[in-house]
Amino acid sequence: MKREHLSELAAFVVVAEERNFTRAAAKLGTSQSALSHGMKRLEERLGVRLLTRTTRKVAPTDAGERLLGTLRPALESIEEQLAGLSEFREKPAGTVRITTSRHAAKTVLWPAIERLLPYYPDIHVELSIDSSFTDIVGDRFDAGVRLGEAVAKDMIAVRVGPDLRMMIVGSPAYLAAHGLPRTPQDLSAHRCINLRLNTAGGLYAWELERDGRETKVRVEGQLAFNDTDMIMTAAEAGMGLGFLMEDQVHDAIAAGRLVAVMEEWCPHFPGYHLYYPSRRQVSPAFRILVDMLRDQAAHR
């Protein structure tokens, strides 16, 4: 097979996955016109239509889906083998791609990456910040980082962070004006600041627990954000009660800008885990990052 034919097949996979010539061309570092002509040459050579084109999107035909199903695992296997060759280098090299939430990126991943990269100049790390659950196999990530209770059972999971805790907080001025809530039922009489979930688009129900009794509370208020930094800003401004990570509000509580309430209803829960498919061969670069995260977690 000629080299250009292999390039066209690899390009077809990107187009079929992106379902858009503009995005695929940007990902491949080529022009939309050149990519479109390449796909036409591939279809003419194979004698079948692989892509259905409209003015808005591109989609694989039945033949295209069949070819994609063959090419995707083959290309992934080639990528894994190429990554494995870095074992023969004097220094580990390669790119590690991880999907993660913003909080996990800041509190767990970044401290390890900041320590790692100066010692390994040929290792590159790409973090995709996304609070929704990502198909790490389909989207070609090496791993994901999520809360331990949310990791799928068919994945290898490595504990990379301590137990976490959510806290209900309000400003001193707000609590002086509206009183202290003491039970989940009391929250119905308070202005609460909601979190809009990026995954399903719904509002997050506050998960509380005391003496083994779990309850989820649908709170109400004038404000809702899909960003926890804005919830904290609004809480400090006296606009209502917020439900935030303990480490996020620690300094504000210590400084007296926020006050924690109902602490007995806010227990710790399993922290972040890095997860990846058990069948995937890991690269030396990935292994080094995992070891760094493990060591970091052990000394916290």
C-alpha positions in Angstrom: 0.0 0.0 0.0 1.3 3.4 -0.9 2.2 5.9 1.9 -0.4 8.4 0.7 -3.1 5.8 0.9 -2.3 5.2 4.6 -2.5 9.0 5.2 -5.9 9.1 3.5 -7.2 6.3 5.7 -6.0 8.0 8.8 -7.6 11.2 7.7 -10.8 9.4 7.1 -10.9 8.2 10.7 -10.6 11.8 11.9 -13.3 13.1 9.5 -15.7 10.3 10.5 -15.1 10.9 14.2 -15.4 14.7 14.0 -18.2 14.6 11.5 -17.1 18.0 10.2 -14.4 18.9 7.6 -13.5 22.2 9.3 -12.8 20.6 12.7 -11.1 17.6 11.1 -8.8 19.8 8.9 -7.8 21.8 12.0 -7.0 18.7 13.9 -4.9 17.3 11.0 -3.2 20.6 10.3 -4.4 20.8 6.7 -6.9 22.8 4.6 -10.5 21.9 4.4 -10.3 21.8 0.6 -7.3 19.4 0.6 -9.0 17.1 3.1 -12.2 17.0 1.0 -10.3 16.2 -2.1 -8.4 13.4 -0.3 -11.7 11.8 0.9 -13.0 11.9 -2.7 -9.8 10.2 -3.9 -10.2 7.5 -1.3 -13.8 6.9 -2.2 -13.0 6.7 -5.9 -10.1 4.2 -5.3 -12.3 2.0 -3.1 -15.3 2.3 -5.4 -17.8 3.0 -2.6 -19.1 6.1 -0.9 -17.8 6.5 2.6 -19.2 9.8 3.7 -22.6 11.5 3.3 -22.1 15.2 3.0 -24.5 18.0 3.7 -24.1 21.7 4.1 -23.9 21.4 7.9 -22.2 18.1 8.7 -20.6 14.9 7.4 -21.6 11.4 8.5 -20.2 8.0 7.6 -22.3 5.8 5.3 -22.8 2.1 6.2 -19.6 1.3 4.3 -17.9 4.1 6.1 -19.0 2.9 9.5 -17.7 -0.6 8.6 -14.3 0.8 7.5 -14.1 3.0 10.6 -14.7 -0.1 12.8 -11.7 -1.7 11.2 -9.4 1.2 11.1 -9.9 2.7 14.6 -8.6 -0.3 16.6 -5.8 -0.8 14.1 -4.6 2.8 14.4 -4.9 2.7 18.1 -2.7 -0.4 18.2 -0.1 1.3 16.0 -0.1 4.4 18.3 0.3 2.2 21.4 3.2 0.3 19.8 4.9 3.6 18.7 4.5 4.9 22.3 6.0 1.7 23.6 9.1 2.3 21.6 10.0 5.2 23.9 11.1 2.5 26.4 14.3 2.3 24.3 15.0 6.0 24.6 17.4 7.3 27.1 14.7 9.5 28.5 10.9 8.8 28.4 9.0 10.8 25.9 5.5 11.1 24.5 2.2 12.9 25.1 -0.2 12.0 27.9 -3.8 13.1 27.4 -6.1 13.2 30.4 -9.8 14.3 30.7 -10.6 15.8 34.1 -12.7 18.2 36.1 -11.4 21.7 36.8 -11.2 21.0 40.6 -9.2 17.8 40.1 -6.9 19.5 37.6 -6.1 22.3 40.0 -5.8 20.3 43.2 -4.4 16.9 42.1 -3.0 16.9 38.6 -1.3 20.3 38.4 0.9 19.8 41.5 2.2 16.5 40.1 2.7 17.9 36.6 4.5 20.9 37.9 7.0 18.6 39.6 7.3 16.1 36.8 7.9 18.1 33.6 11.2 19.9 34.6 12.8 16.5 35.0 11.4 15.0 31.7 11.5 17.6 28.9 10.4 15.2 26.3 7.1 14.3 28.1 4.1 16.4 27.1 0.8 16.5 29.0 -2.6 17.6 27.7 -5.5 18.2 30.1 -9.0 18.4 28.8 -11.2 20.2 31.4 -14.7 18.7 31.2 -17.1 18.0 34.1 -19.0 15.5 32.0 -18.1 11.8 31.6 -15.9 11.3 28.6 -15.4 8.2 26.5 -11.7 7.9 27.1 -11.3 5.1 24.6 -13.4 6.6 21.8 -11.9 10.1 22.3 -8.4 8.7 22.6 -7.5 9.8 26.1 -4.9 7.9 28.0 -6.9 8.3 31.2 -9.5 10.2 33.1 -9.7 11.6 36.6 -13.0 11.4 38.5 -14.3 10.8 42.0 -13.8 7.3 43.2 -17.5 6.5 43.5 -18.0 7.5 39.8 -15.4 5.3 38.2 -16.7 2.4 36.0 -16.0 -1.1 37.3 -14.2 -2.2 34.1 -11.5 0.4 34.5 -8.2 0.2 36.4 -8.5 2.9 39.1 -5.6 4.5 41.0 -6.3 6.6 44.0 -4.6 10.0 43.4 -6.2 12.2 46.0 -7.4 12.4 49.6 -11.0 12.1 50.8 -13.0 15.2 50.0 -15.8 17.1 51.7 -18.6 19.5 50.5 -19.6 22.3 52.9 -22.6 24.6 53.2 -21.4 28.2 53.6 -22.9 31.7 53.8 -21.6 35.1 54.6 -21.8 36.5 58.1 -24.2 39.2 56.9 -26.5 36.7 55.2 -26.6 34.4 58.2 -27.2 37.4 60.6 -30.2 38.4 58.5 -31.7 34.9 57.8 -30.5 32.7 60.7 -28.6 29.4 60.8 -30.1 26.4 59.1 -29.7 23.3 61.2 -31.4 20.5 59.3 -32.0 19.7 55.6 -35.6 20.8 56.0 -34.4 24.3 57.1 -32.8 24.9 53.7 -36.2 25.4 52.1 -36.5 28.7 54.0 -33.2 30.0 52.7 -31.9 31.5 49.4 -29.5 28.8 48.1 -27.2 29.2 45.1 -27.7 26.4 42.6 -25.1 24.5 40.5 -26.2 23.8 36.9 -24.7 20.4 35.9 -22.9 20.4 32.5 -23.5 16.7 32.1 -27.3 16.5 32.1 -28.2 20.2 32.3 -30.1 19.7 35.5 -29.6 21.4 38.9 -27.4 19.6 41.4 -29.2 18.2 44.4 -27.2 18.8 47.6 -26.1 15.4 49.0 -26.1 15.4 52.7 -25.6 12.6 55.3 -25.7 12.3 59.1 -25.3 9.1 61.2 -25.7 7.0 58.0 -28.8 8.8 56.9 -28.5 10.1 53.4 -30.7 12.8 51.9 -30.7 14.8 48.6 -32.1 18.3 48.9 -33.4 20.3 45.9 -32.7 23.8 46.9 -34.1 27.0 45.6 -32.9 30.6 45.1 -32.5 33.4 42.7 -29.1 32.3 41.4 -27.7 29.3 39.5 -24.3 28.9 37.9 -22.4 26.2 36.1 -19.2 27.4 37.7 -18.3 27.0 41.4 -16.1 30.1 41.5 -19.2 32.2 40.7 -21.1 30.4 43.5 -18.4 31.3 45.9 -18.4 34.9 44.7 -22.1 35.1 45.2 -22.0 33.5 48.6 -19.3 36.0 49.8 -21.5 38.8 48.5 -24.3 37.6 50.8 -26.6 36.4 48.0 -27.4 33.1 49.6 -25.9 29.8 50.8 -23.5 27.9 48.6 -22.5 24.2 48.6 -18.8 24.0 47.8 -15.6 21.9 48.2 -14.0 22.3 51.6 -10.6 23.3 50.1 -12.2 25.9 48.0 -13.8 27.7 50.9 -11.1 27.1 53.5 -9.3 30.5 53.2 -12.6 32.4 53.1 -13.7 30.7 56.3 -10.4 31.4 58.0 -10.6 35.0 56.9 -14.2 35.4 58.2 -15.7 36.1 54.8 -17.7 32.8 54.9 -19.2 30.7 57.8 -19.7 27.0 57.6 -23.1 25.7 58.7 -24.6 22.2 59.2 -21.1 20.7 59.3 -22.5 17.5 60.9 -24.5 16.9 57.7 -21.3 17.2 55.5 -19.2 14.0 55.8 -16.1 13.1 53.8 -16.4 10.9 50.7 -13.9 9.1 48.4 -11.6 11.4 46.6 -10.2 11.4 43.0 -9.1 8.4 41.1 -7.2 8.2 37.8 -8.8 5.5 35.6 -7.9 3.8 32.3 -8.8 0.7 30.4 -7.3 -2.5 31.7 -6.6 -3.8 28.1 -4.6 -0.7 27.1 -0.8 -0.9 27.0 0.5 2.1 29.0 3.5 4.2 27.8 6.5 4.9 29.9 5.5 8.6 30.0 2.1 7.7 31.4 3.6 5.2 33.9 5.9 7.9 35.2 3.0 10.4 35.7 0.9 7.7 37.5 3.8 6.9 39.8 4.2 10.7 40.6 0.5 10.9 41.4 0.6 7.8 43.6 3.6 9.2 45.5 1.9 12.6 45.9 -1.3 10.9 47.3 0.7 8.8 49.7 2.4 11.9 51.3 -0.8 14.0 51.7 
